[in-house]
Amino acid sequence: VHRNVIFQCAKFNRRPQEGGEIVDNFVTALHALAEHCAFGTLHDELIGDLIVVGLLDSKLVGKLQLDPELTLTKAMHQARQSEAVKRHQTLMKNNVRTLHFEINAVNFRTRWQDDFI
């Protein structure tokens, strides 16, 4: 099948990370789009560039842009780490909320029992 390389490159260059999309899926999509773009030796560099401009995390994008020796591997590693940290922070916040709820429930039961004993 003959593909229009210009159209394929346009699709590649317009591909941002979608809301709720994990970094690995975003990078996989970029690799699939780049497959038909004839980037040659610039393949990894262009995917790395698009990761930097296409990520939803603006703080991470700023950090990546400050690295003069950024590679595709480093960009992916930092994006995965950032995603994992956010996931862990969410879990910790949820655990703290659950713990506070359980403590409040115990305190309520204790007060309720003291009133009727």
C-alpha positions as CSV (number, residue, x, y, z in Angstrom):
1,V,0.0,0.0,0.0
2,H,1.4,3.4,-1.0
3,R,1.0,6.0,1.8
4,N,1.1,9.7,1.5
5,V,4.2,10.5,3.6
6,I,3.2,14.2,4.0
7,F,-0.2,13.2,5.4
8,Q,1.4,10.6,7.7
9,C,3.9,13.2,9.0
10,A,1.2,15.7,9.6
11,K,-0.8,13.1,11.7
12,F,2.4,12.4,13.6
13,N,3.2,16.1,14.3
14,R,-0.4,16.8,15.5
15,R,-0.6,14.0,18.0
16,P,-0.7,15.2,21.6
17,Q,-1.1,13.0,24.6
18,E,-4.8,12.6,25.2
19,G,-6.5,13.1,28.6
20,G,-6.2,10.0,30.7
21,E,-3.7,8.4,28.3
22,I,-0.7,6.9,30.0
23,V,2.8,7.8,28.8
24,D,3.6,4.3,27.4
25,N,0.4,4.3,25.3
26,F,1.3,7.8,24.0
27,V,4.8,6.8,23.0
28,T,3.5,3.6,21.4
29,A,1.1,5.7,19.3
30,L,3.9,8.0,18.3
31,H,6.1,5.1,17.2
32,A,3.2,3.7,15.1
33,L,2.6,7.0,13.4
34,A,6.3,7.6,12.8
35,E,6.6,4.2,11.1
36,H,5.2,5.7,7.8
37,C,7.0,9.0,7.9
38,A,10.4,8.1,6.5
39,F,12.3,10.0,9.3
40,G,15.3,7.8,8.8
41,T,18.1,8.6,11.3
42,L,16.0,11.4,12.9
43,H,13.3,8.9,14.0
44,D,14.1,8.8,17.7
45,E,15.0,12.5,17.9
46,L,11.6,13.5,16.4
47,I,9.7,11.2,18.6
48,G,11.5,12.6,21.6
49,D,10.7,16.2,20.4
50,L,7.0,15.3,20.1
51,I,7.0,13.8,23.5
52,V,8.2,17.0,24.9
53,V,5.7,19.2,23.1
54,G,2.8,16.7,23.3
55,L,2.8,15.8,27.0
56,L,-0.1,17.1,29.1
57,D,2.1,17.7,32.2
58,S,3.3,21.3,31.7
59,K,5.7,21.1,34.7
60,L,7.4,18.0,33.2
61,V,7.5,19.7,29.7
62,G,9.4,22.6,31.2
63,K,11.8,20.3,33.0
64,L,12.4,18.3,29.8
65,Q,13.0,21.5,27.7
66,L,15.8,22.6,30.1
67,D,17.8,19.4,29.5
68,P,20.3,20.2,26.6
69,E,21.2,16.5,26.4
70,L,17.7,15.1,26.3
71,T,17.3,11.8,24.4
72,L,14.2,9.7,23.7
73,T,15.2,7.3,26.4
74,K,15.6,10.1,29.0
75,A,12.4,11.7,28.0
76,M,10.4,8.5,28.3
77,H,12.1,7.6,31.7
78,Q,11.3,11.0,33.2
79,A,7.7,10.9,31.9
80,R,7.2,7.5,33.3
81,Q,8.7,8.5,36.7
82,S,6.5,11.6,36.8
83,E,3.4,9.6,36.0
84,A,4.3,7.0,38.7
85,V,4.9,9.8,41.3
86,K,1.5,11.3,40.5
87,R,-0.1,7.9,40.9
88,H,1.6,7.3,44.2
89,Q,0.5,10.7,45.5
90,T,-3.1,10.0,44.6
91,L,-2.9,6.7,46.4
92,M,-1.4,8.3,49.5
93,K,-4.1,11.0,49.5
94,N,-6.8,8.4,49.2
95,N,-5.3,6.3,52.0
96,V,-5.1,9.4,54.3
97,R,-8.7,10.3,53.5
98,T,-9.8,6.7,54.2
99,L,-7.8,6.7,57.5
100,H,-9.4,10.0,58.6
101,F,-12.8,8.6,57.7
102,E,-12.1,5.4,59.8
103,I,-10.8,7.4,62.7
104,N,-13.9,9.7,62.6
105,A,-16.1,6.6,62.5
106,V,-14.4,5.1,65.5
107,N,-14.6,8.4,67.4
108,F,-18.3,8.7,66.6
109,R,-19.1,5.1,67.7
110,T,-17.1,5.7,70.9
111,R,-19.0,8.9,71.7
112,W,-22.3,7.3,70.8
113,Q,-21.6,4.3,73.1
114,D,-20.5,6.6,75.9
115,D,-23.7,8.5,75.7
116,F,-25.8,5.4,76.2
117,I,-23.7,3.5,78.7
